[in-house]
C-alpha cells in the first residue's frame, strides 16, 4: 500500500511511477510529467515501495514545468551538437519561464534558430526515452567527460562519496542529476527565444559563453497563447508607457534611481492616500526614520557583516554611516525608545521608507529593479497568542488592496531552512504553527515551500497575477525572532511586572512602491481607472469663445477633488480628441456653441463611446462615486 496524491493505492512489488500513472489513468501532460517519491524528484521508471508517499504532477504544477523544461534544454543541446559539433556543452537548467543552455566554442545568431528548431523537432519525433546512468565512482565520471573542462570542474567539486549521474537520449549524453520526462515526444511545441553572452557560472572572471534561451509546451495552443501574451506584454512594458505618458524617467546622474514625474506623482499620491486610509482604519501608527544611520546600528542588526557590499556607506565626523537598505533596524530603535506595557500590544508601526541598495548595473530593470525605492513597511510587536489574529488581519488588508486593483493572488508558506537558522526549535514551532493556523482559517489555498523561510523565521509570500496572468511577488509577511533579540526589545508583561521579549511581524503589501507602480502600469496597460488616472477629465474647447464656460465647468469638477484640464489649443476638435485618447484621458468633454448656450457638455469616453450632451451636474453626479469608490469600471460603460 502506498499514498499517491493523498489517496491510498494498492500496488504490486516493483511497480514503477510510469505504471502507477497508467493505472490511475494519469496520462495527459497536464496530469503526469514529474514524479516525487517521499518529496524527492524521481524518474517515472523509478520503482515504488510499500509505505512510499508518491505525488504525480503535471504541467500546471511548477515542479512539472521544471522537469519538462529541463528535458527541453537537453533537446536543445543535442540539436546544437548535431549542427555545430565543435561546440562544448556546459549547463542547461530550467528557469522561471522556459530554459537555457550555455555553450562554449559556439558563435551563432538568431538567424540560426530555424535550423536548430528544425533539428529539435527531429529529435522530438525520434521520441527518445532518457536513460539514467549512475557512475560507480568519481573517477568513472571524470573519464566520461575528460574532454569537457566545464563538466570536469563540476565533477571535481563533488565529494568522493557523491552519487554522480548522467542521462542518455540517442546520440547525446550529459552530466545531469535529472529527473527527465519519460519520453521526449511529450514536447509538442518548442521555440527558441533569444541568444546572449553569459559568463561561465555567472562569474565575470570566467570565460564568456553563448547562451540560448527557449520555451516549450505539451500543447501547441499553449505556445500560441504564450507568444500572444509576450506580444501583449511588450505593448504594456512599463518602461515604454512610463516614457510615453511622462510618468517617470532615469538620469545618468543617479543610475537606477527613478525620477517620478508630475503625472507619475498623481498615481503615486493616490496609492499613498489609499494606503494611509486603510492603515488608519486598521490602527497602525506611522513613523519616519532617518535615511542614514551609524555603523553600530548595522552591526547590531547584522547587516554590516552580511550585507555591506549592497549598502551605500560614507564617513561623517570620523564615524562610519550607511544609507539604510531596509527600514527594520530603525523601527527597532523606535520601539526601544520608551518602555512598553503588554496593554499596548499588538503595536502596529508603519513606515513608507526610502531605502537604497547597490544592485549590479546589469540587473537594473525599469521600476522593477532599482537602487532607490520606497517600501510600505510595517512592524507589528505582539504576544505569542496574538500571532494568528494579527496574521489574519494582515491577510485581509492585503486582500482589500489587491482586489481594489483587480489583481488576483496566491499564497506561499516558507518554513525553516535545514541549516543556519537562529532561534530554538520551540520558537520555530510556535511561529510556523501560528502562520499555518492563520492560513488554514483564512481558507484560501496556499503552497508550502519546505525549508525556504528566512534564517530568522518562517514567512508568507503573496504573489499577484496581473491582467495577462503573470505572477509578481509583492507582499510578504515574516515572523522575526532575530531583531527583537539583537536589539534587546522588551515589554512589561502582566506577570507582576516581569519583562518579556515581543514577537515581531515584518510585513509589506505593496512591497516596493516603485515596483508596484510598474506592475499596475502594465496591468492596466496605461489605461488607469479614474481614481488613479493622471488625466481623468479633459475639456475640449472648440474655439476661444468657448473658454469662458469651459473654465466654469473646470472649476466645478475640480472642486470635487477630481483633476480637470482644458485643451485650449487651436487644433481641430478631431485632433484634440485623438490626442486625448492617445493620452488615455478617461473622459473628454466637448464645449462648443450649443453647449455654451445650453450650459451642457458633450461627453465621450476613453473607449470612444459618445454618450452625448448632458448637464454638468449629471456628469459630476456619476463620476464622483466612481472616483471615491475606486471603481475599476467606467460609470458610463456601455454593455
C-alpha positions as CSV (number, residue, x, y, z in Angstrom):
1,X,0.0,0.0,0.0
2,X,1.2,3.5,-0.9
3,X,-0.1,7.0,-0.7
4,X,-0.4,8.7,-4.1
5,X,-1.7,12.2,-4.5
6,X,-3.2,11.8,-1.0
7,X,-5.1,8.6,-1.9
8,X,-4.3,5.1,-0.6
9,X,-3.4,2.9,-3.5
10,X,-2.6,-0.9,-3.6
11,X,0.3,-1.7,-5.9
12,X,2.4,-4.8,-6.6
13,X,6.1,-5.1,-5.9
14,X,8.4,-3.3,-8.4
15,X,5.6,-1.1,-9.7
16,X,7.1,2.0,-11.4
17,X,5.9,5.5,-11.4
18,X,5.0,5.2,-15.1
19,X,2.9,2.1,-14.4
20,X,1.2,3.8,-11.5
21,X,0.3,6.8,-13.6
22,X,-1.2,4.4,-16.2
23,X,-3.1,2.5,-13.5
24,X,-4.6,5.8,-12.3
25,X,-5.3,7.0,-15.9
26,X,-3.0,9.9,-15.4
27,X,-1.7,10.0,-19.0
28,X,-2.0,13.6,-20.3
29,X,0.8,16.1,-19.7
30,X,-1.5,18.2,-17.6
31,X,-1.8,15.3,-15.2
32,X,1.6,13.5,-15.3
33,X,5.0,14.9,-16.1
34,X,7.0,14.6,-12.9
35,X,7.2,12.0,-10.1
36,X,8.0,12.7,-6.4
37,X,8.6,9.9,-4.0
38,X,8.8,10.9,-0.4
39,X,9.2,14.5,-1.6
40,X,12.2,13.7,-3.8
41,X,12.1,14.2,-7.6
42,X,12.5,10.9,-9.4
43,X,12.3,9.5,-12.9
44,X,9.0,7.9,-13.9
45,X,10.6,4.5,-14.2
46,X,11.7,4.5,-10.6
47,X,10.3,1.6,-8.6
48,X,7.8,2.4,-5.8
49,X,7.9,0.5,-2.4
50,X,5.2,-0.1,0.2
51,X,4.8,2.9,2.5
52,X,6.1,5.4,0.0
53,X,4.3,8.8,-0.3
54,X,4.0,9.5,-4.1
55,X,3.0,12.6,-5.9
56,X,2.4,12.8,-9.6
57,X,2.3,16.3,-11.0
58,X,1.6,17.7,-14.4
59,X,2.5,20.8,-16.4
60,X,0.2,23.0,-14.3
61,X,2.4,22.5,-11.3
62,X,5.7,24.5,-11.4
63,X,7.6,21.3,-10.5
64,X,6.2,19.6,-13.6
65,X,7.2,22.6,-15.7
66,X,10.8,22.4,-14.3
67,X,11.2,18.8,-15.4
68,X,9.6,19.5,-18.8
69,X,11.8,22.5,-19.4
70,X,15.0,20.8,-18.2
71,X,14.4,17.9,-20.7
72,X,13.8,20.6,-23.4
73,X,17.2,22.1,-22.5
74,X,18.8,18.7,-23.3
75,X,16.9,18.6,-26.6
76,X,18.4,22.0,-27.4
77,X,21.9,20.9,-26.5
78,X,21.6,17.7,-28.6
79,X,20.4,19.7,-31.6
80,X,23.2,22.2,-31.3
81,X,25.9,19.5,-31.2
82,X,24.4,17.8,-34.3
83,X,24.7,21.1,-36.2
84,X,27.8,22.5,-34.6
85,X,29.9,19.5,-33.5
86,X,32.8,21.7,-32.2
87,X,30.5,23.4,-29.6
88,X,31.1,22.4,-26.0
89,X,28.1,21.9,-23.7
90,X,28.2,23.3,-20.1
91,X,24.9,23.7,-18.2
92,X,21.3,23.9,-19.1
93,X,18.7,24.5,-16.3
94,X,15.0,25.2,-16.3
95,X,14.2,28.8,-15.3
96,X,11.1,30.7,-14.3
97,X,9.8,30.6,-17.8
98,X,11.4,28.1,-20.1
99,X,15.1,27.0,-20.2
100,X,18.5,27.9,-21.5
101,X,21.7,26.1,-22.3
102,X,25.2,27.6,-22.3
103,X,27.8,26.6,-24.9
104,X,31.5,27.2,-25.3
105,X,33.1,27.5,-28.7
106,X,29.9,28.5,-30.4
107,X,29.2,31.6,-32.4
108,X,25.6,31.9,-33.6
109,X,22.8,34.5,-34.1
110,X,19.1,34.3,-34.2
111,X,19.4,33.7,-37.9
112,X,20.5,30.1,-36.9
113,X,17.4,29.5,-34.9
114,X,15.2,28.0,-37.7
115,X,17.8,25.3,-38.5
116,X,18.3,24.5,-34.7
117,X,14.5,24.3,-34.2
118,X,14.1,22.0,-37.2
119,X,16.7,19.7,-35.7
120,X,15.0,19.8,-32.3
121,X,11.7,18.8,-33.9
122,X,13.5,15.8,-35.5
123,X,14.8,14.8,-32.0
124,X,11.4,15.1,-30.5
125,X,9.9,13.0,-33.4
126,X,12.6,10.3,-32.6
127,X,10.9,10.2,-29.1
128,X,13.9,9.1,-27.1
129,X,13.3,7.9,-23.6
130,X,16.1,9.5,-21.4
131,X,18.1,6.8,-19.8
132,X,19.9,7.4,-16.4
133,X,23.5,6.2,-15.8
134,X,24.8,6.0,-12.3
135,X,28.6,6.2,-12.2
136,X,30.4,3.7,-10.0
137,X,32.7,6.4,-8.7
138,X,34.0,9.9,-9.3
139,X,36.9,8.6,-11.5
140,X,34.5,7.0,-13.9
141,X,32.6,10.2,-14.2
142,X,35.8,12.1,-14.9
143,X,36.8,9.6,-17.6
144,X,33.4,10.0,-19.3
145,X,33.8,13.8,-19.6
146,X,37.6,14.1,-19.8
147,X,37.3,16.3,-23.0
148,X,35.0,18.8,-21.3
149,X,36.7,21.1,-18.8
150,X,33.4,22.6,-17.6
151,X,31.9,19.2,-16.7
152,X,35.2,18.2,-15.0
153,X,35.1,21.4,-12.9
154,X,31.6,20.4,-11.7
155,X,32.6,16.8,-11.0
156,X,35.8,17.7,-9.1
157,X,33.8,19.9,-6.8
158,X,31.7,16.9,-5.6
159,X,32.8,14.8,-2.7
160,X,34.2,11.3,-3.3
161,X,31.1,9.6,-2.0
162,X,28.6,11.7,-4.1
163,X,26.2,9.9,-6.3
164,X,27.0,11.1,-9.8
165,X,24.6,10.6,-12.7
166,X,24.3,11.2,-16.4
167,X,21.5,10.9,-19.0
168,X,21.5,9.5,-22.5
169,X,19.0,10.3,-25.2
170,X,20.0,8.9,-28.6
171,X,23.4,10.2,-29.5
172,X,23.5,12.7,-26.7
173,X,25.0,12.1,-23.2
174,X,25.1,14.7,-20.5
175,X,26.2,15.0,-16.8
176,X,22.8,15.6,-15.1
177,X,21.0,14.9,-11.8
178,X,17.7,14.6,-13.5
179,X,14.9,13.7,-13.4
180,X,13.6,13.8,-17.0
181,X,10.4,13.2,-19.0
182,X,9.6,9.6,-19.6
183,X,9.8,10.3,-23.3
184,X,10.7,13.4,-25.4
185,X,7.5,13.0,-27.5
186,X,5.6,14.8,-24.8
187,X,7.1,18.0,-26.0
188,X,4.6,19.2,-28.6
189,X,5.8,22.8,-29.1
190,X,9.2,24.3,-28.7
191,X,10.7,27.6,-29.7
192,X,14.0,29.4,-29.3
193,X,13.6,32.9,-27.9
194,X,16.9,34.7,-27.9
195,X,20.7,34.3,-27.5
196,X,23.1,36.3,-25.4
197,X,26.5,36.2,-23.9
198,X,26.9,34.8,-20.4
199,X,29.9,34.2,-18.1
200,X,30.6,30.6,-17.1
201,X,28.7,30.1,-13.8
202,X,27.9,33.8,-13.7
203,X,31.4,34.9,-12.7
204,X,32.8,37.9,-14.7
205,X,36.3,36.5,-14.2
206,X,35.4,33.3,-16.1
207,X,35.1,32.7,-19.8
208,X,32.3,34.2,-21.9
209,X,29.8,31.6,-23.2
210,X,26.9,31.6,-25.7
211,X,23.6,31.2,-24.0
212,X,20.4,30.2,-25.9
213,X,17.0,30.6,-24.3
214,X,13.9,28.6,-25.2
215,X,10.4,27.8,-24.2
216,X,8.4,24.6,-24.7
217,X,4.9,23.2,-24.0
218,X,3.0,20.0,-24.1
219,X,0.4,21.6,-26.4
220,X,0.7,23.9,-29.4
221,X,-2.1,26.1,-28.2
222,X,-0.1,26.9,-25.1
223,X,2.8,28.1,-27.2
224,X,0.4,30.2,-29.3
225,X,-1.1,31.7,-26.1
226,X,2.3,32.3,-24.6
227,X,3.6,34.2,-27.7
228,X,0.4,36.3,-27.7
229,X,1.0,37.2,-24.1
230,X,4.6,38.1,-24.9
231,X,3.4,40.4,-27.7
232,X,0.8,41.9,-25.4
233,X,3.4,42.3,-22.6
234,X,5.6,44.2,-25.0
235,X,2.8,46.7,-25.6
236,X,2.3,47.0,-21.9
237,X,6.0,47.4,-21.0
238,X,6.0,50.0,-18.2
239,X,9.3,51.5,-19.4
240,X,7.7,52.3,-22.8
241,X,4.4,53.5,-21.2
242,X,6.2,55.4,-18.5
243,X,8.1,57.4,-21.1
244,X,5.0,57.8,-23.4
245,X,2.8,59.2,-20.6
246,X,5.6,61.0,-18.7
247,X,5.2,59.0,-15.5
248,X,8.9,58.5,-14.6
249,X,12.4,58.8,-16.0
250,X,16.0,58.0,-15.1
251,X,19.1,60.1,-15.3
252,X,22.8,59.2,-15.6
253,X,23.4,61.4,-12.6
254,X,21.6,58.8,-10.4
255,X,21.7,55.3,-12.1
256,X,18.9,53.0,-11.0
257,X,17.2,55.8,-9.0
258,X,13.9,56.8,-10.6
259,X,12.7,60.4,-11.0
260,X,9.0,60.3,-10.7
261,X,7.4,63.0,-13.0
262,X,4.2,65.0,-12.2
263,X,1.9,62.5,-13.9
264,X,3.5,59.7,-12.1
265,X,3.2,61.6,-8.8
266,X,-0.6,61.8,-9.3
267,X,-0.7,58.0,-9.3
268,X,1.9,57.7,-6.5
269,X,-0.1,60.1,-4.2
270,X,-3.3,58.2,-5.0
271,X,-1.6,54.9,-3.9
272,X,-0.4,56.6,-0.7
273,X,-3.8,58.1,0.1
274,X,-5.4,54.7,-0.3
275,X,-2.7,53.0,1.8
276,X,-3.0,55.6,4.6
277,X,-6.8,55.3,4.7
278,X,-6.6,51.5,5.1
279,X,-3.8,51.6,7.7
280,X,-5.5,54.3,9.8
281,X,-8.7,52.2,9.9
282,X,-6.5,49.1,10.9
283,X,-5.0,51.1,13.8
284,X,-1.5,51.4,12.5
285,X,0.7,54.3,13.6
286,X,3.1,55.8,11.0
287,X,6.6,56.9,11.7
288,X,9.5,58.3,9.6
289,X,13.0,57.2,10.4
290,X,16.4,58.6,9.3
291,X,17.8,57.8,5.9
292,X,21.4,57.4,7.2
293,X,22.4,55.6,10.4
294,X,25.7,54.9,12.2
295,X,27.7,51.7,11.8
296,X,27.0,50.3,15.2
297,X,23.3,50.0,14.4
298,X,24.0,47.9,11.3
299,X,26.4,45.8,13.3
300,X,23.7,45.1,15.8
301,X,21.2,44.2,13.1
302,X,23.8,42.0,11.3
303,X,23.7,44.0,8.0
304,X,27.3,45.4,8.4
305,X,28.8,41.9,8.3
306,X,26.4,40.2,5.9
307,X,25.0,42.9,3.6
308,X,27.7,45.6,3.5
309,X,28.6,45.1,-0.2
310,X,25.0,46.2,-1.1
311,X,25.0,49.2,1.1
312,X,26.0,52.8,0.4
313,X,28.4,53.9,3.1
314,X,30.2,57.2,4.0
315,X,32.2,58.8,6.8
316,X,31.0,61.8,8.7
317,X,32.9,63.3,11.7
318,X,35.2,60.3,11.6
319,X,32.4,57.9,12.0
320,X,31.1,55.3,9.5
321,X,27.5,55.6,8.3
322,X,25.3,53.7,5.9
323,X,22.2,54.8,4.0
324,X,19.5,52.3,5.1
325,X,18.9,49.4,2.7
326,X,15.9,48.5,4.8
327,X,13.7,50.1,7.4
328,X,13.6,47.4,10.1
329,X,16.5,48.3,12.4
330,X,15.4,52.0,12.7
331,X,11.9,50.8,13.7
332,X,13.6,48.7,16.4
333,X,15.1,51.9,17.7
334,X,11.7,53.5,17.8
335,X,10.3,50.6,19.9
336,X,13.3,50.7,22.2
337,X,12.9,54.5,22.7
338,X,10.4,54.1,25.5
339,X,9.0,51.5,27.9
340,X,6.1,49.4,26.7
341,X,3.3,47.6,28.5
342,X,1.5,44.4,27.4
343,X,-1.6,46.6,27.3
344,X,-0.2,48.4,24.3
345,X,0.2,45.2,22.3
346,X,-0.3,44.5,19.5
347,X,1.6,47.6,18.5
348,X,1.4,48.2,14.7
349,X,4.1,50.6,13.4
350,X,4.1,51.5,9.7
351,X,6.6,53.5,7.5
352,X,6.9,54.4,3.9
353,X,10.7,54.3,3.9
354,X,13.1,55.2,1.1
355,X,15.8,52.6,1.0
356,X,18.9,52.2,-1.1
357,X,20.6,49.0,-2.3
358,X,23.6,48.7,-4.5
359,X,22.2,46.4,-7.2
360,X,24.5,45.4,-10.1
361,X,24.0,47.7,-13.1
362,X,23.2,44.7,-15.3
363,X,20.3,43.7,-13.1
364,X,18.5,47.1,-13.2
365,X,15.2,46.9,-15.0
366,X,13.0,50.0,-15.1
367,X,11.0,50.3,-11.9
368,X,11.1,46.6,-11.3
369,X,14.7,46.5,-10.1
370,X,16.1,49.8,-8.9
371,X,18.7,51.1,-6.4
372,X,16.5,53.5,-4.6
373,X,12.9,52.6,-3.7
374,X,10.2,53.0,-1.1
375,X,8.8,50.1,0.9
376,X,5.4,50.2,2.7
377,X,6.9,48.5,5.7
378,X,5.2,47.7,8.9
379,X,6.4,46.0,12.1
380,X,3.9,44.5,14.5
381,X,5.0,43.9,18.0
382,X,2.9,41.4,19.9
383,X,2.5,38.5,22.3
384,X,2.7,34.8,21.1
385,X,-1.1,34.4,21.5
386,X,-1.6,37.3,19.0
387,X,0.1,35.7,16.1
388,X,-2.9,34.1,14.4
389,X,-5.2,37.1,14.7
390,X,-2.6,39.5,13.5
391,X,-1.7,37.4,10.5
392,X,-5.3,37.1,9.6
393,X,-5.7,40.9,9.8
394,X,-2.7,41.4,7.6
395,X,-4.1,38.9,5.0
396,X,-7.4,40.7,5.0
397,X,-5.7,44.0,4.5
398,X,-3.7,42.6,1.6
399,X,-6.9,41.1,0.1
400,X,-8.5,44.6,0.2
401,X,-5.6,46.2,-1.5
402,X,-5.1,43.7,-4.3
403,X,-8.8,43.4,-5.1
404,X,-9.1,47.1,-5.4
405,X,-6.7,46.9,-8.3
406,X,-8.3,43.8,-9.8
407,X,-5.3,41.7,-9.0
408,X,-5.8,38.1,-8.0
409,X,-3.1,36.5,-5.9
410,X,-1.9,33.2,-4.3
411,X,-0.1,32.4,-1.1
412,X,3.0,30.5,-0.3
413,X,4.2,29.5,3.2
414,X,8.0,29.0,3.5
415,X,9.3,27.0,6.5
416,X,12.5,26.7,8.4
417,X,15.7,26.1,6.4
418,X,17.6,22.9,7.1
419,X,20.8,24.8,8.3
420,X,22.0,28.2,9.5
421,X,18.9,29.4,11.3
422,X,18.6,31.2,14.7
423,X,16.1,30.6,17.4
424,X,15.0,27.5,19.3
425,X,13.0,24.6,17.9
426,X,10.1,25.7,20.1
427,X,10.3,29.3,18.7
428,X,10.1,27.9,15.2
429,X,7.3,25.6,16.0
430,X,5.2,28.4,17.6
431,X,5.9,30.7,14.7
432,X,5.3,28.2,11.9
433,X,2.1,26.9,13.6
434,X,0.9,30.5,14.0
435,X,1.3,31.2,10.3
436,X,-0.2,27.8,9.3
437,X,-3.2,28.2,11.6
438,X,-3.9,31.6,10.2
439,X,-3.7,30.4,6.6
440,X,-5.9,27.4,7.4
441,X,-8.5,29.7,9.0
442,X,-8.2,32.2,6.0
443,X,-9.4,29.3,3.8
444,X,-7.5,30.4,0.7
445,X,-5.3,27.7,-0.9
446,X,-1.6,28.0,-0.2
447,X,1.5,26.2,-1.2
448,X,4.2,25.1,1.3
449,X,7.8,25.7,0.4
450,X,9.7,23.4,2.8
451,X,12.9,24.9,4.0
452,X,12.6,28.2,2.1
453,X,12.0,30.5,5.0
454,X,14.3,33.3,6.2
455,X,17.1,32.4,8.6
456,X,15.3,34.3,11.3
457,X,11.8,32.9,10.8
458,X,9.0,31.5,8.6
459,X,7.2,33.7,6.1
460,X,4.1,34.0,3.9
461,X,4.7,35.5,0.4
462,X,1.8,36.9,-1.6
463,X,2.1,36.6,-5.4
464,X,-0.3,38.7,-7.5
465,X,-1.5,37.9,-11.0
466,X,-2.0,40.7,-13.5
467,X,-4.3,41.0,-16.5
468,X,-2.0,38.7,-18.5
469,X,-1.8,36.1,-15.8
470,X,1.8,36.9,-15.0
471,X,2.8,36.3,-11.4
472,X,4.6,39.0,-9.4
473,X,5.8,38.6,-5.8
474,X,4.6,41.7,-4.0
475,X,3.6,41.3,-0.4
476,X,5.4,39.4,2.4
477,X,4.6,38.5,6.0
478,X,7.5,37.4,8.1
479,X,7.9,36.3,11.7
480,X,11.2,37.5,13.0
481,X,12.9,36.1,16.0
482,X,16.3,37.8,15.4
483,X,15.9,41.6,15.6
484,X,13.9,41.7,18.9
485,X,16.7,39.6,20.4
486,X,19.5,41.6,18.8
487,X,18.1,44.9,19.9
488,X,17.0,43.6,23.3
489,X,13.4,44.7,22.9
490,X,11.1,44.1,25.9
491,X,7.7,44.9,27.2
492,X,6.3,44.7,30.7
493,X,4.1,41.6,31.0
494,X,1.0,41.1,33.1
495,X,3.1,38.7,35.3
496,X,3.9,41.0,38.2
497,X,5.9,43.4,36.1
498,X,8.2,40.7,34.5
499,X,9.7,41.9,31.2
500,X,9.3,39.7,28.1
501,X,10.5,39.7,24.5
502,X,7.9,40.7,22.0
503,X,7.3,38.6,18.9
504,X,7.5,40.7,15.7
505,X,6.0,40.6,12.3
506,X,7.6,42.3,9.3
507,X,5.1,42.9,6.5
508,X,4.9,44.8,3.3
509,X,1.9,44.8,1.0
510,X,2.7,46.9,-2.0
511,X,6.2,45.7,-1.4
512,X,8.2,48.3,-3.3
513,X,6.0,51.3,-4.3
514,X,8.1,51.7,-7.5
515,X,7.8,48.0,-8.3
516,X,4.0,48.0,-7.6
517,X,3.7,51.1,-9.8
518,X,5.4,49.2,-12.7
519,X,3.0,46.3,-12.1
520,X,-0.1,48.4,-12.3
521,X,1.1,50.3,-15.3
522,X,1.4,47.0,-17.2
523,X,-1.7,45.5,-15.6
524,X,-3.9,48.5,-16.8
525,X,-1.7,48.9,-19.9
526,X,-1.6,52.6,-19.0
527,X,-5.4,52.9,-19.1
528,X,-5.8,53.7,-15.4
529,X,-9.2,53.8,-13.6
530,X,-10.5,57.2,-12.8
531,X,-9.2,57.3,-9.2
532,X,-5.6,56.6,-10.3
533,X,-5.6,58.4,-13.7
534,X,-3.2,61.3,-14.1
535,X,-5.5,62.6,-16.9
536,X,-9.1,61.9,-15.6
537,X,-11.0,64.7,-17.4
538,X,-10.2,66.9,-20.3
539,X,-12.4,69.8,-21.6
540,X,-12.1,70.3,-25.3
541,X,-12.9,73.9,-26.2
542,X,-14.0,74.2,-29.8
543,X,-12.9,77.8,-30.1
544,X,-11.6,80.6,-27.9
545,X,-15.1,82.0,-27.4
546,X,-16.0,78.8,-25.5
547,X,-13.2,79.1,-22.9
548,X,-15.2,81.2,-20.5
549,X,-17.8,78.4,-20.0
550,X,-15.1,75.8,-20.1
551,X,-13.3,77.4,-17.1
552,X,-16.6,77.4,-15.2
553,X,-17.0,73.7,-15.9
554,X,-13.4,73.1,-14.9
555,X,-13.9,74.8,-11.6
556,X,-17.0,72.8,-10.7
557,X,-15.3,69.5,-11.5
558,X,-12.0,70.4,-9.7
559,X,-13.9,71.3,-6.5
560,X,-14.9,67.6,-6.3
561,X,-11.2,66.7,-6.0
562,X,-11.0,65.2,-9.5
563,X,-8.4,66.7,-11.8
564,X,-9.7,68.5,-14.8
565,X,-7.7,70.3,-17.6
566,X,-8.7,72.3,-20.6
567,X,-7.3,71.8,-24.1
568,X,-7.4,75.4,-25.4
569,X,-5.1,74.8,-28.4
570,X,-6.0,75.9,-31.9
571,X,-6.0,72.3,-33.3
572,X,-9.1,70.8,-34.8
573,X,-11.6,69.2,-32.5
574,X,-10.9,65.8,-34.1
575,X,-7.2,66.1,-33.5
576,X,-7.8,67.2,-29.9
577,X,-10.0,64.1,-29.3
578,X,-7.4,61.8,-30.9
579,X,-4.7,63.3,-28.7
580,X,-6.8,62.9,-25.6
581,X,-7.4,59.2,-26.5
582,X,-3.6,58.7,-27.0
583,X,-3.1,60.2,-23.6
584,X,-5.6,57.8,-22.1
585,X,-7.9,60.6,-20.8
586,X,-10.8,58.9,-19.1
587,X,-13.5,61.5,-20.1
588,X,-13.5,64.1,-22.8
589,X,-16.0,67.0,-22.5
590,X,-16.5,68.9,-25.7
591,X,-17.8,72.5,-25.4
592,X,-18.9,74.4,-28.5
593,X,-21.7,76.9,-29.3
594,X,-24.6,74.6,-28.4
595,X,-23.0,73.5,-25.1
596,X,-22.1,77.1,-24.1
597,X,-25.7,78.2,-24.8
598,X,-27.3,75.2,-23.0
599,X,-24.8,75.1,-20.2
600,X,-24.1,71.5,-21.0
601,X,-21.2,69.3,-22.2
602,X,-21.0,66.6,-24.8
603,X,-19.3,63.5,-23.3
604,X,-17.0,61.0,-25.0
605,X,-15.3,58.2,-23.0
606,X,-11.8,56.8,-23.4
607,X,-13.4,53.7,-25.0
608,X,-14.7,56.1,-27.8
609,X,-18.3,55.8,-26.6
610,X,-20.1,59.1,-27.4
611,X,-22.5,59.4,-24.5
612,X,-23.8,62.7,-25.8
613,X,-25.0,66.0,-24.4
614,X,-25.7,66.3,-20.7
615,X,-25.8,68.7,-17.8
616,X,-22.6,69.2,-16.0
617,X,-24.2,68.3,-12.7
618,X,-25.4,64.9,-14.1
619,X,-21.8,64.2,-15.2
620,X,-20.4,65.1,-11.8
621,X,-23.0,63.0,-10.0
622,X,-21.9,60.0,-12.0
623,X,-18.1,60.3,-11.8
624,X,-17.8,61.3,-8.1
625,X,-19.0,57.9,-6.8
626,X,-16.8,56.2,-9.4
627,X,-13.8,58.2,-8.1
628,X,-14.5,57.9,-4.4
629,X,-15.4,54.2,-4.5
630,X,-12.2,53.5,-6.6
631,X,-14.2,51.6,-9.2
632,X,-12.4,49.9,-12.0
633,X,-15.2,50.2,-14.5
634,X,-16.4,53.5,-16.0
635,X,-19.7,54.9,-14.7
636,X,-20.6,55.3,-18.4
637,X,-19.7,51.8,-19.6
638,X,-21.9,50.6,-22.3
639,X,-22.5,46.8,-22.4
